[in-house]
Amino acid sequence: QVASRLAQIDLVFHPYGANQINDILEDRVLRGVRSGALESGVIGLCSALAAQEHGDARRALDLLRIAIKKAQKMGHDLVDKGHVRLAQSQLEHDQLTPVLRTLPLQQKILLFSICMNEDNGLRNISTGEIFRTYSEVCLRIMIEPLTPRRISSLLNELDSLGIIIARNVSKGRGGRSKQINSAIPESLDVMTELRDSEPLIVEASKGKYRLQRPL
């Protein structure tokens, strides 16, 4: 009966704010980090970065732990904000790399098409422009392209994964459309990850495509 009662309880864990995370970090630092090892502002930066993401204190602890390791590896006695930024880049890389590598083929082709347009200088790319590039890539590697409706659905999935930002925009009487931008940090080389995980993307990279020039 105890198990039955517990099964009916919904536990909600509210995200921490930056000040709460800061307090948690300061407590951990007092117990486990040498006095004077951290530059002023390091704890605050770790707390702020973690609060911006999901209010997860574990994220802040990971940032601080990796930042300390970075400083030690570089032979630095003092952990500064630069080490925290390096730690942030590593965490982003470690989190996103397995996601990119395990995407289904069609989503990899779609992401490849988005990145090619961004590398060409485009931002806020229309779904129509992405579909044109995607169709050319499919032709190059002899893959049957999906319908525009299915592509729109795949874009929503990439958005939910945090890989792209898909923003709905009104076109007046022309209805609604999406504007697409990559959400992947610059520290991660998306094209390399796609090529390393999918031979067909290697082949697609050899093609020439009619990309729209930025205005």
Backbone as a chain_set.jsonl record, in Angstrom:
{"seq": "QVASRLAQIDLVFHPYGANQINDILEDRVLRGVRSGALESGVIGLCSALAAQEHGDARRALDLLRIAIKKAQKMGHDLVDKGHVRLAQSQLEHDQLTPVLRTLPLQQKILLFSICMNEDNGLRNISTGEIFRTYSEVCLRIMIEPLTPRRISSLLNELDSLGIIIARNVSKGRGGRSKQINSAIPESLDVMTELRDSEPLIVEASKGKYRLQRPL", "coords": {"N": [[0.817, -1.204, 0.0], [2.041, 1.159, 0.6], [3.679, 1.615, -1.627], [1.671, 1.979, -3.488], [0.497, 4.366, -2.619], [2.66, 6.116, -2.948], [2.918, 6.099, -5.685], [0.984, 7.795, -6.525], [1.828, 10.309, -6.102], [2.891, 13.325, -7.434], [5.916, 14.692, -8.127], [7.392, 17.812, -8.305], [10.123, 19.503, -9.431], [11.387, 22.56, -9.044], [13.214, 24.842, -11.087], [16.413, 26.141, -10.123], [17.318, 29.498, -9.226], [19.824, 31.927, -10.243], [21.042, 32.994, -7.94], [20.507, 31.058, -5.977], [21.861, 28.845, -7.034], [24.398, 29.902, -6.948], [24.825, 29.998, -4.172], [24.894, 27.257, -3.59], [27.156, 26.463, -5.021], [29.153, 27.992, -3.752], [29.158, 26.807, -1.249], [30.079, 24.228, -1.891], [32.593, 24.872, -2.876], [33.879, 25.911, -0.617], [34.19, 23.572, 0.799], [35.699, 21.917, -0.832], [37.603, 23.1, -2.559], [40.737, 24.595, -3.0], [41.631, 27.442, -1.095], [41.609, 30.628, -2.581], [41.982, 29.716, -5.139], [40.224, 30.324, -7.128], [39.355, 32.834, -9.42], [37.856, 36.039, -8.851], [34.438, 36.191, -9.538], [34.174, 33.835, -10.958], [32.554, 31.811, -9.784], [30.107, 33.136, -9.882], [29.752, 33.366, -12.674], [29.569, 30.672, -13.487], [27.217, 30.024, -12.132], [25.354, 31.773, -13.31], [25.376, 30.928, -16.008], [24.402, 28.319, -15.745], [21.871, 28.83, -14.68], [20.664, 30.134, -16.812], [20.244, 28.052, -18.545], [18.804, 25.433, -17.5], [18.351, 25.948, -14.903], [19.742, 24.182, -13.367], [21.616, 22.946, -10.817], [23.567, 21.024, -11.0], [24.655, 21.378, -13.493], [26.104, 23.744, -13.143], [27.983, 22.854, -11.275], [29.317, 20.972, -12.836], [30.416, 22.679, -14.771], [32.183, 24.193, -13.183], [33.854, 22.164, -12.207], [35.041, 21.165, -14.591], [36.245, 23.499, -15.499], [38.195, 23.898, -13.531], [39.782, 21.655, -14.03], [40.646, 22.298, -16.598], [42.236, 24.546, -16.081], [44.236, 23.384, -14.485], [45.349, 21.576, -16.313], [46.451, 23.344, -18.109], [48.432, 24.396, -16.63], [47.908, 26.534, -14.949], [47.642, 28.451, -12.01], [45.475, 29.833, -11.11], [41.997, 29.75, -11.483], [40.108, 31.135, -13.994], [37.594, 33.23, -15.679], [37.875, 32.654, -18.34], [38.597, 29.972, -18.367], [36.195, 28.903, -17.541], [34.581, 29.486, -19.749], [35.806, 27.833, -21.623], [35.171, 25.407, -20.468], [32.41, 25.467, -20.749], [32.172, 25.301, -23.555], [33.197, 22.727, -23.947], [31.301, 21.147, -22.586], [28.996, 21.681, -24.11], [29.807, 20.598, -26.544], [30.165, 17.887, -25.81], [27.559, 17.19, -25.174], [26.032, 17.651, -27.498], [27.294, 16.314, -29.638], [26.84, 13.379, -29.645], [24.094, 13.454, -30.187], [23.917, 14.65, -32.741], [25.32, 12.748, -34.248], [23.675, 10.519, -34.162], [21.35, 11.175, -35.459], [18.609, 10.488, -37.716], [19.03, 9.634, -41.234], [17.623, 11.391, -43.052], [17.217, 13.673, -41.496], [19.828, 14.41, -41.052], [20.588, 15.107, -43.655], [18.905, 17.274, -44.003], [19.816, 19.039, -41.985], [22.412, 19.392, -42.905], [21.821, 20.791, -45.252], [20.776, 23.164, -44.193], [23.038, 24.151, -42.837], [24.801, 24.547, -44.965], [23.602, 26.707, -46.286], [23.822, 28.627, -44.263], [26.595, 28.787, -44.056], [26.999, 30.034, -46.402], [26.297, 32.547, -45.821], [23.644, 33.156, -45.259], [20.904, 34.013, -43.116], [18.056, 33.484, -40.98], [16.643, 31.616, -42.627], [14.369, 30.683, -45.134], [11.795, 28.145, -45.205], [11.234, 27.291, -47.743], [13.602, 27.837, -49.168], [15.361, 26.147, -47.841], [14.201, 23.706, -48.49], [14.627, 23.624, -51.246], [17.433, 23.443, -51.42], [17.793, 21.076, -49.969], [16.453, 19.245, -51.659], [18.144, 19.28, -53.881], [20.439, 18.184, -52.749], [19.51, 15.605, -52.127], [19.109, 14.674, -54.725], [21.729, 14.616, -55.607], [22.877, 12.563, -54.041], [21.26, 10.527, -54.651], [18.851, 9.942, -53.236], [15.483, 9.529, -52.324], [13.564, 12.405, -52.069], [11.766, 13.813, -49.277], [8.358, 14.948, -48.725], [7.327, 18.46, -48.731], [5.642, 18.886, -46.494], [6.394, 16.824, -44.741], [9.044, 17.542, -44.359], [8.701, 19.927, -42.978], [7.755, 18.9, -40.593], [10.029, 17.476, -39.73], [11.755, 19.609, -39.315], [10.533, 20.771, -37.116], [11.088, 18.78, -35.257], [13.899, 18.913, -35.111], [14.071, 21.419, -34.018], [12.9, 20.996, -31.503], [14.859, 19.426, -30.395], [16.772, 21.254, -29.918], [18.631, 21.857, -31.829], [18.185, 23.49, -33.998], [16.659, 26.747, -34.465], [13.416, 27.357, -35.042], [11.343, 29.683, -36.267], [8.092, 30.87, -36.419], [6.635, 32.904, -38.886], [4.513, 35.499, -40.078], [3.13, 35.846, -43.307], [1.31, 37.582, -44.277], [-1.342, 37.659, -46.533], [-0.275, 35.527, -47.734], [-0.089, 33.505, -45.939], [1.508, 31.537, -43.375], [4.957, 31.053, -42.519], [8.164, 29.49, -41.867], [11.145, 30.659, -40.308], [14.456, 29.727, -40.292], [17.224, 29.076, -38.212], [20.476, 27.945, -37.264], [21.096, 26.485, -34.068], [23.347, 25.606, -32.948], [26.337, 25.78, -31.123], [29.215, 27.766, -32.065], [31.567, 26.558, -31.451], [31.368, 23.93, -32.083], [31.934, 21.877, -34.803], [29.754, 21.339, -37.085], [29.49, 20.319, -39.717], [31.702, 18.616, -39.962], [31.089, 16.694, -38.005], [28.763, 15.607, -39.129], [29.746, 14.567, -41.539], [31.591, 12.705, -40.57], [29.949, 10.839, -39.422], [28.249, 9.894, -41.367], [28.491, 8.433, -44.438], [27.142, 9.201, -46.807], [26.81, 11.927, -46.515], [29.381, 12.769, -46.826], [29.662, 12.294, -49.547], [27.69, 14.053, -50.456], [28.881, 16.465, -49.819], [30.646, 16.892, -51.852], [29.268, 17.957, -53.921], [27.937, 20.634, -56.03], [25.924, 23.4, -55.411], [22.998, 25.404, -55.949], [22.927, 28.016, -54.244], [21.208, 30.573, -52.459], [22.184, 33.967, -52.533], [23.204, 36.121, -49.86], [21.331, 39.068, -49.007]], "CA": [[0.0, 0.0, 0.0], [2.942, 2.312, 0.591], [4.051, 1.824, -3.027], [0.493, 2.493, -4.171], [0.341, 5.777, -2.263], [3.756, 6.869, -3.554], [2.698, 6.174, -7.128], [0.018, 8.846, -6.806], [2.42, 11.606, -5.785], [3.64, 13.978, -8.503], [6.967, 15.55, -7.598], [7.796, 18.869, -9.229], [11.366, 20.148, -9.006], [11.485, 23.866, -9.682], [14.603, 25.205, -11.392], [17.063, 27.1, -9.233], [17.756, 30.774, -9.768], [21.279, 32.116, -10.211], [21.495, 33.211, -6.556], [20.467, 29.772, -5.278], [22.968, 28.038, -7.554], [25.614, 30.531, -6.422], [24.981, 29.552, -2.78], [25.285, 25.841, -3.622], [28.547, 26.409, -5.469], [30.034, 28.536, -2.707], [29.254, 25.785, -0.202], [30.957, 23.164, -2.399], [33.952, 25.417, -2.998], [34.444, 25.991, 0.737], [34.495, 22.223, 1.289], [36.521, 21.081, -1.693], [38.523, 23.815, -3.45], [41.777, 25.342, -2.278], [41.368, 28.872, -0.932], [42.334, 31.499, -3.496], [42.2, 29.061, -6.438], [39.26, 30.835, -8.096], [39.297, 34.275, -9.649], [36.577, 36.659, -8.529], [33.468, 36.151, -10.628], [34.071, 32.493, -11.559], [31.357, 31.153, -9.252], [28.957, 33.862, -10.425], [29.581, 33.031, -14.091], [29.058, 29.297, -13.537], [25.831, 30.064, -11.662], [24.535, 32.463, -14.307], [25.26, 30.072, -17.191], [23.523, 27.198, -15.403], [20.513, 29.356, -14.502], [20.142, 30.441, -18.142], [19.871, 26.818, -19.222], [17.609, 24.825, -16.92], [18.34, 26.143, -13.464], [20.239, 22.923, -12.81], [22.859, 23.166, -10.065], [24.574, 20.059, -11.466], [25.333, 21.993, -14.637], [27.085, 24.688, -12.592], [29.06, 22.058, -10.673], [30.098, 20.416, -13.952], [31.189, 23.783, -15.345], [33.284, 24.523, -12.272], [34.782, 21.022, -12.17], [35.805, 21.121, -15.842], [37.076, 24.712, -15.532], [39.361, 23.635, -12.675], [40.64, 20.708, -14.758], [41.265, 23.036, -17.706], [43.306, 25.377, -15.513], [45.322, 22.49, -14.068], [45.986, 21.036, -17.515], [47.206, 24.428, -18.735], [49.471, 24.818, -15.7], [47.542, 27.806, -14.334], [47.329, 28.353, -10.583], [44.216, 30.525, -10.851], [40.895, 29.452, -12.403], [39.453, 32.394, -14.353], [36.382, 33.109, -16.487], [38.247, 32.021, -19.603], [38.518, 28.522, -18.153], [34.765, 28.57, -17.488], [34.101, 29.498, -21.135], [36.317, 26.601, -22.231], [34.369, 24.319, -19.902], [31.096, 25.548, -21.379], [32.319, 24.772, -24.915], [33.365, 21.274, -23.87], [30.019, 20.552, -22.218], [28.118, 21.767, -25.274], [30.31, 19.626, -27.511], [29.907, 16.54, -25.308], [26.122, 16.941, -25.174], [25.452, 17.693, -28.841], [27.936, 15.406, -30.586], [26.108, 12.117, -29.828], [22.785, 13.734, -30.79], [24.135, 14.85, -34.174], [25.788, 11.512, -34.875], [22.617, 9.505, -34.191], [20.175, 11.639, -36.2], [18.279, 9.716, -38.918], [19.65, 10.153, -42.45], [16.911, 12.534, -43.626], [17.476, 14.846, -40.667], [21.211, 14.815, -41.323], [20.579, 15.807, -44.945], [18.236, 18.555, -43.769], [20.736, 19.887, -41.223], [23.489, 19.699, -43.852], [21.293, 21.827, -46.151], [20.695, 24.404, -43.411], [24.401, 24.627, -42.562], [25.379, 25.06, -46.212], [23.06, 28.05, -46.504], [24.418, 29.528, -43.273], [27.992, 28.995, -44.454], [26.948, 30.953, -47.542], [25.983, 33.879, -45.316], [22.215, 33.374, -45.038], [20.311, 33.872, -41.796], [16.591, 33.473, -41.08], [16.443, 30.94, -43.908], [12.989, 30.245, -45.332], [11.63, 26.706, -45.418], [11.305, 27.063, -49.187], [15.013, 27.812, -49.563], [15.928, 24.914, -47.293], [13.685, 22.569, -49.258], [15.302, 23.604, -52.55], [18.78, 22.897, -51.207], [17.609, 19.68, -49.557], [16.096, 18.456, -52.846], [19.359, 19.146, -54.699], [21.32, 17.238, -52.058], [18.931, 14.274, -52.339], [19.398, 14.308, -56.115], [23.161, 14.331, -55.689], [23.211, 11.278, -53.408], [20.267, 9.562, -55.146], [17.905, 9.612, -52.168], [14.156, 10.077, -52.597], [13.267, 13.497, -51.126], [10.479, 13.803, -48.593], [7.449, 16.033, -49.102], [7.476, 19.67, -47.909], [4.947, 18.716, -45.214], [7.236, 15.989, -43.881], [10.221, 18.353, -44.027], [8.27, 20.855, -41.926], [7.691, 18.108, -39.366], [11.407, 17.201, -39.312], [12.289, 20.869, -38.793], [10.003, 20.903, -35.753], [11.825, 17.836, -34.41], [15.234, 19.486, -34.886], [13.856, 22.551, -33.11], [12.657, 20.462, -30.159], [16.139, 18.901, -29.916], [17.664, 22.38, -29.651], [19.654, 21.919, -32.871], [17.866, 24.693, -34.772], [15.571, 27.596, -33.97], [12.421, 27.526, -36.101], [10.441, 30.76, -35.831], [6.963, 31.086, -37.32], [6.439, 34.297, -39.293], [3.333, 35.721, -40.902], [3.385, 36.391, -44.644], [0.093, 38.263, -44.692], [-2.27, 36.781, -47.242], [0.473, 34.342, -48.17], [-0.081, 32.506, -44.885], [2.611, 31.544, -42.425], [6.138, 30.294, -42.905], [9.157, 29.395, -40.802], [12.509, 31.124, -40.541], [15.308, 28.743, -39.636], [18.625, 29.372, -37.894], [21.139, 26.922, -36.457], [21.263, 26.812, -32.648], [24.537, 24.882, -32.509], [27.431, 26.721, -30.824], [30.281, 27.831, -33.063], [32.677, 25.697, -31.033], [31.141, 22.586, -32.616], [31.98, 21.819, -36.263], [28.631, 20.48, -37.453], [29.756, 19.638, -40.979], [32.638, 17.522, -39.696], [30.361, 15.647, -37.285], [27.857, 14.954, -40.076], [30.544, 13.766, -42.478], [32.213, 11.588, -39.857], [28.943, 9.858, -39.003], [27.4, 9.464, -42.479], [29.207, 8.456, -45.723], [26.39, 9.916, -47.842], [27.071, 13.357, -46.347], [30.691, 12.964, -47.462], [29.379, 12.389, -50.985], [26.931, 15.291, -50.675], [29.809, 17.593, -49.682], [31.382, 17.052, -53.105], [28.39, 18.555, -54.923], [27.796, 22.083, -56.17], [24.512, 23.691, -55.219], [22.574, 26.779, -56.266], [22.544, 28.636, -52.979], [20.821, 31.986, -52.543], [23.162, 34.903, -51.974], [22.625, 37.028, -48.858], [21.017, 40.406, -49.531]], "C": [[0.856, 1.262, 0.0], [3.328, 2.653, -0.836], [2.894, 2.429, -3.799], [0.307, 3.975, -3.882], [1.418, 6.63, -2.921], [3.536, 7.076, -5.039], [1.751, 7.31, -7.492], [0.58, 10.241, -6.565], [3.198, 12.136, -6.983], [4.645, 14.934, -7.883], [7.387, 16.556, -8.657], [9.039, 19.551, -8.668], [11.513, 21.464, -9.762], [12.95, 24.212, -9.954], [15.136, 26.23, -10.398], [17.33, 28.405, -9.973], [19.259, 30.904, -9.612], [21.794, 32.278, -8.783], [21.524, 31.912, -5.757], [21.626, 28.878, -5.715], [24.292, 28.571, -7.02], [25.892, 30.064, -4.984], [25.453, 28.101, -2.712], [26.753, 25.709, -4.004], [29.508, 26.897, -4.389], [30.231, 27.526, -1.579], [30.204, 24.666, -0.631], [32.409, 23.634, -2.468], [34.63, 25.479, -1.634], [34.913, 24.626, 1.227], [35.511, 21.478, 0.436], [37.519, 21.773, -2.601], [39.499, 24.641, -2.615], [41.454, 26.833, -2.239], [42.236, 29.694, -1.883], [42.565, 30.909, -4.87], [41.304, 29.626, -7.529], [39.332, 32.349, -8.194], [37.916, 34.794, -9.268], [35.655, 36.616, -9.749], [33.291, 34.79, -11.262], [32.806, 31.777, -11.092], [30.098, 31.81, -9.817], [28.69, 33.515, -11.876], [29.033, 31.618, -14.246], [27.577, 29.261, -13.156], [24.912, 30.677, -12.708], [24.321, 31.592, -15.542], [24.315, 28.904, -16.933], [22.075, 27.653, -15.264], [19.869, 29.669, -15.842], [19.639, 29.183, -18.833], [18.692, 26.16, -18.518], [17.528, 25.025, -15.417], [18.83, 24.911, -12.727], [21.585, 23.156, -12.124], [23.961, 22.206, -10.511], [25.349, 20.605, -12.66], [26.425, 22.949, -14.146], [28.266, 23.948, -11.977], [29.952, 21.443, -11.746], [30.981, 21.489, -14.583], [32.41, 24.097, -14.484], [34.329, 23.407, -12.25], [35.665, 20.987, -13.421], [36.72, 22.335, -15.955], [38.341, 24.524, -14.696], [40.331, 22.688, -13.378], [41.362, 21.392, -15.915], [42.453, 23.859, -17.197], [44.508, 24.521, -15.116], [46.091, 21.964, -15.272], [46.863, 22.078, -18.2], [48.319, 24.952, -17.822], [49.198, 26.146, -15.034], [47.156, 27.6, -12.869], [45.959, 28.93, -10.251], [43.187, 30.159, -11.92], [40.168, 30.753, -12.702], [38.239, 32.142, -15.251], [36.661, 32.464, -17.841], [38.187, 30.505, -19.504], [37.057, 28.061, -18.104], [34.186, 28.525, -18.898], [34.579, 28.252, -21.878], [35.514, 25.39, -21.748], [32.983, 24.283, -20.532], [31.136, 24.963, -22.788], [32.439, 23.252, -24.9], [32.052, 20.583, -23.532], [29.05, 20.554, -23.388], [28.512, 20.732, -26.316], [29.94, 18.205, -27.077], [28.423, 16.189, -25.338], [25.564, 16.807, -26.588], [26.026, 16.658, -29.795], [27.192, 14.081, -30.735], [24.733, 12.308, -30.455], [22.926, 13.876, -32.303], [24.479, 13.542, -34.87], [24.685, 10.467, -35.016], [21.325, 9.995, -34.855], [19.889, 10.694, -37.365], [18.838, 10.406, -40.165], [18.957, 11.406, -42.972], [17.134, 13.798, -42.803], [18.913, 15.331, -40.833], [21.298, 15.583, -42.641], [19.974, 17.197, -44.777], [19.153, 19.52, -43.023], [21.923, 20.301, -42.086], [23.06, 20.836, -44.785], [21.201, 23.178, -45.449], [22.084, 25.0, -43.216], [25.076, 25.164, -43.814], [24.892, 26.469, -46.495], [23.64, 29.047, -45.513], [25.877, 29.81, -43.599], [28.091, 29.949, -45.641], [26.524, 32.359, -47.122], [24.523, 34.148, -45.036], [21.85, 33.205, -43.572], [18.798, 33.974, -41.961], [16.165, 32.834, -42.406], [15.004, 30.443, -44.006], [12.938, 28.737, -45.542], [11.699, 26.368, -46.901], [12.736, 26.957, -49.672], [15.689, 26.537, -49.054], [15.477, 23.714, -48.112], [14.349, 22.479, -50.626], [16.707, 23.002, -52.418], [18.709, 21.415, -50.858], [17.32, 18.784, -50.761], [17.309, 18.24, -53.746], [20.33, 18.144, -54.073], [20.819, 15.809, -52.26], [19.212, 13.775, -53.753], [20.855, 13.891, -56.264], [23.49, 12.934, -55.146], [22.181, 10.193, -53.72], [19.381, 9.009, -54.027], [16.567, 10.259, -52.509], [13.835, 11.184, -51.589], [11.89, 13.333, -50.491], [9.629, 14.975, -49.065], [7.71, 17.267, -48.236], [6.798, 19.549, -46.544], [5.791, 17.896, -44.233], [8.495, 16.742, -43.458], [9.89, 19.337, -42.913], [8.215, 20.143, -40.578], [9.094, 17.807, -38.828], [12.075, 18.454, -38.752], [11.806, 21.1, -37.36], [10.746, 19.983, -34.784], [13.226, 18.36, -34.099], [15.161, 20.668, -33.927], [13.679, 22.051, -31.677], [13.925, 19.868, -29.545], [17.13, 20.012, -29.572], [18.773, 22.531, -30.671], [19.445, 23.132, -33.768], [16.841, 25.517, -34.003], [14.644, 27.846, -35.144], [11.374, 28.528, -35.622], [9.34, 30.955, -36.866], [6.806, 32.573, -37.615], [5.214, 34.386, -40.188], [3.729, 36.341, -42.238], [2.139, 37.077, -45.196], [-0.871, 37.298, -45.357], [-1.585, 35.51, -47.731], [0.555, 33.261, -47.11], [1.109, 32.651, -43.96], [3.761, 30.687, -42.943], [7.067, 30.212, -41.701], [10.455, 30.041, -41.254], [13.424, 30.27, -39.673], [16.712, 29.289, -39.411], [19.193, 28.215, -37.081], [21.257, 27.409, -35.015], [22.512, 26.152, -32.075], [25.67, 25.87, -32.259], [28.555, 26.634, -31.846], [31.458, 26.921, -32.714], [32.558, 24.277, -31.585], [31.085, 22.638, -34.138], [30.936, 20.816, -36.745], [28.933, 19.663, -38.701], [30.691, 18.446, -40.774], [31.936, 16.371, -38.985], [29.43, 14.892, -38.224], [28.624, 14.059, -41.039], [31.143, 12.536, -41.8], [31.219, 10.478, -39.525], [28.097, 9.322, -40.152], [28.139, 9.572, -43.817], [28.474, 9.222, -46.821], [26.568, 11.433, -47.722], [28.44, 13.704, -46.924], [30.499, 13.142, -48.961], [28.644, 13.687, -51.3], [27.838, 16.511, -50.637], [30.579, 17.87, -50.968], [30.563, 17.768, -54.178], [28.458, 20.067, -54.957], [26.31, 22.403, -56.185], [24.214, 25.161, -55.499], [22.033, 27.425, -54.994], [22.22, 30.107, -53.18], [21.891, 32.857, -51.899], [22.492, 35.791, -50.93], [22.404, 38.405, -49.452], [21.964, 41.441, -48.943]], "O": [[0.456, 2.299, -0.529], [3.314, 3.82, -1.227], [3.094, 3.286, -4.66], [-0.003, 4.753, -4.784], [1.141, 7.731, -3.396], [3.919, 8.107, -5.592], [1.718, 7.743, -8.643], [-0.104, 11.238, -6.794], [4.083, 11.449, -7.492], [4.265, 15.878, -7.19], [7.703, 16.179, -9.786], [9.012, 20.107, -7.57], [11.735, 21.475, -10.973], [13.823, 23.908, -9.141], [14.394, 27.076, -9.9], [17.541, 28.416, -11.185], [19.895, 30.097, -8.935], [22.859, 31.761, -8.446], [22.436, 31.681, -4.963], [22.284, 28.24, -4.893], [25.194, 27.803, -6.684], [27.032, 29.774, -4.623], [26.299, 27.752, -1.889], [27.499, 24.944, -3.393], [30.547, 26.283, -4.146], [31.323, 27.402, -1.024], [31.031, 24.21, 0.158], [33.333, 22.882, -2.157], [35.807, 25.142, -1.503], [35.892, 24.52, 1.966], [36.124, 20.518, 0.903], [38.224, 21.099, -3.352], [39.113, 25.297, -1.648], [41.048, 27.41, -3.247], [43.445, 29.482, -1.977], [43.258, 31.507, -5.693], [41.574, 29.44, -8.716], [39.365, 33.053, -7.185], [36.926, 34.067, -9.354], [36.061, 36.967, -10.857], [32.353, 34.592, -12.034], [32.075, 31.206, -11.9], [29.143, 31.126, -10.184], [27.534, 33.382, -12.278], [28.129, 31.39, -15.05], [26.783, 28.556, -13.779], [23.821, 30.166, -12.963], [23.21, 31.525, -16.068], [23.519, 28.541, -17.799], [21.157, 26.946, -15.68], [18.661, 29.493, -16.004], [18.7, 29.248, -19.626], [17.576, 26.368, -18.993], [16.745, 24.365, -14.733], [18.396, 24.625, -11.611], [22.568, 23.517, -12.771], [25.145, 22.528, -10.416], [26.539, 20.334, -12.822], [27.535, 22.957, -14.677], [29.415, 24.361, -12.137], [31.174, 21.392, -11.602], [32.147, 21.243, -14.892], [33.522, 24.247, -14.99], [35.532, 23.668, -12.271], [36.878, 20.803, -13.328], [37.842, 22.223, -16.449], [39.427, 24.94, -15.101], [41.545, 22.885, -13.333], [42.529, 21.112, -16.186], [43.526, 23.866, -17.799], [45.654, 24.886, -15.379], [47.321, 21.909, -15.263], [47.886, 21.746, -18.798], [49.064, 25.854, -18.207], [50.128, 26.825, -14.598], [46.421, 26.667, -12.542], [45.352, 28.569, -9.243], [43.467, 30.245, -13.115], [39.667, 31.409, -11.789], [37.898, 30.997, -15.546], [35.792, 31.809, -18.417], [37.775, 29.832, -20.448], [36.726, 26.97, -18.567], [33.395, 27.637, -19.218], [33.834, 27.681, -22.675], [35.22, 24.475, -22.517], [32.445, 23.212, -20.816], [30.239, 24.214, -23.176], [31.853, 22.569, -25.74], [31.721, 19.553, -24.12], [28.363, 19.563, -23.638], [27.655, 20.069, -26.901], [29.457, 17.414, -27.887], [28.064, 15.024, -25.507], [24.721, 15.948, -26.846], [25.316, 16.171, -30.675], [26.925, 13.676, -31.867], [24.251, 11.431, -31.173], [22.15, 13.293, -33.06], [23.982, 13.264, -35.961], [24.755, 9.616, -35.902], [20.311, 9.298, -34.814], [20.824, 10.148, -37.95], [19.09, 11.611, -40.156], [19.626, 12.385, -43.302], [17.23, 14.888, -43.367], [19.178, 16.531, -40.761], [21.999, 16.59, -42.732], [20.47, 18.173, -45.338], [19.255, 20.69, -43.392], [22.385, 21.439, -42.004], [23.848, 21.737, -45.071], [21.511, 24.213, -46.039], [22.287, 26.2, -43.404], [25.839, 26.127, -43.743], [25.673, 27.331, -46.898], [23.922, 30.189, -45.876], [26.347, 30.936, -43.439], [29.121, 30.587, -45.86], [26.404, 33.254, -47.959], [24.175, 35.251, -44.615], [22.414, 32.364, -42.872], [18.315, 34.491, -42.968], [15.432, 33.43, -43.195], [14.484, 29.848, -43.062], [13.906, 28.127, -45.996], [12.165, 25.293, -47.277], [13.059, 26.095, -50.49], [16.493, 25.928, -49.76], [16.267, 22.813, -48.397], [14.608, 21.38, -51.117], [17.107, 22.155, -53.216], [19.47, 20.603, -51.385], [17.875, 17.691, -50.872], [17.489, 17.158, -54.306], [20.961, 17.355, -54.777], [21.609, 14.905, -52.533], [19.515, 12.6, -53.955], [21.167, 12.928, -56.964], [24.295, 12.211, -55.735], [22.21, 9.101, -53.152], [19.189, 7.8, -53.891], [16.527, 11.413, -52.935], [13.832, 10.935, -50.383], [10.972, 12.782, -51.098], [10.127, 15.885, -49.728], [8.249, 17.148, -47.136], [7.317, 20.052, -45.547], [5.89, 18.229, -43.052], [8.959, 16.595, -42.327], [10.698, 19.558, -42.011], [8.583, 20.712, -39.55], [9.326, 17.873, -37.621], [12.874, 18.369, -37.819], [12.56, 21.561, -36.503], [11.003, 20.352, -33.638], [13.689, 18.265, -32.962], [16.07, 20.892, -33.128], [14.246, 22.62, -30.744], [14.057, 19.811, -28.323], [18.192, 19.753, -29.006], [19.748, 23.242, -30.429], [20.409, 23.733, -34.244], [16.242, 25.055, -33.032], [15.035, 28.472, -36.129], [10.616, 28.255, -34.691], [9.617, 31.177, -38.044], [6.84, 33.401, -36.705], [4.917, 33.47, -40.955], [4.56, 37.248, -42.291], [1.935, 37.147, -46.408], [-1.18, 36.241, -44.807], [-2.247, 34.538, -48.097], [1.181, 32.223, -47.324], [1.65, 33.742, -43.783], [3.565, 29.733, -43.696], [6.793, 30.79, -40.649], [10.82, 29.979, -42.428], [13.196, 30.112, -38.474], [17.31, 29.887, -40.306], [18.479, 27.583, -36.303], [21.49, 28.592, -34.767], [22.712, 26.141, -30.86], [25.937, 26.72, -33.108], [28.816, 25.575, -32.417], [32.249, 26.56, -33.584], [33.522, 23.513, -31.562], [30.271, 23.37, -34.701], [31.189, 19.613, -36.807], [28.669, 18.462, -38.743], [30.479, 17.384, -41.359], [32.155, 15.207, -39.319], [29.315, 13.67, -38.13], [28.209, 12.935, -41.321], [31.193, 11.457, -42.39], [31.602, 9.319, -39.366], [27.309, 8.398, -39.954], [28.39, 10.681, -44.29], [29.114, 9.83, -47.679], [26.485, 12.145, -48.722], [28.638, 14.8, -47.449], [31.095, 14.029, -49.572], [28.942, 14.346, -52.296], [27.593, 17.488, -51.345], [31.107, 18.967, -51.15], [31.097, 18.145, -55.221], [28.97, 20.703, -54.035], [25.532, 21.757, -56.887], [25.06, 26.036, -55.311], [20.834, 27.381, -54.716], [22.868, 30.799, -53.966], [22.434, 32.517, -50.848], [21.334, 36.173, -51.096], [23.179, 38.862, -50.292], [21.859, 42.626, -49.262]]}, "num_chains": 1, "name": "protein.A"}
